[in-house]
């Protein structure tokens, strides 16, 4: 998972935030997938999830999809996935 400490998250222009905290597997992944389909190419989606399965599932799915995981952060058990929509 990309987690480049030199990357300043405040430099990322997030186009949409999807908060799926409180939802359990498989809902965080399904909601993220649905949102990504509705977004234009190269937009940036921030997904916030607290389900431990999301930490594994979302990056695994992105590895097979046309989208890019730009940055990942664990904010005290809330996982933040910065995803660039594929084009």
Secondary structure, 3 states (H helix, E strand, C coil): CCCCCCCCHHHCCCCEEEECCCCCCCHHHHHHHHHHHHCCCCCEEEEEECCHHHHHHHHHHHCCCCCEEEEEEEECCEEEEEEECCC
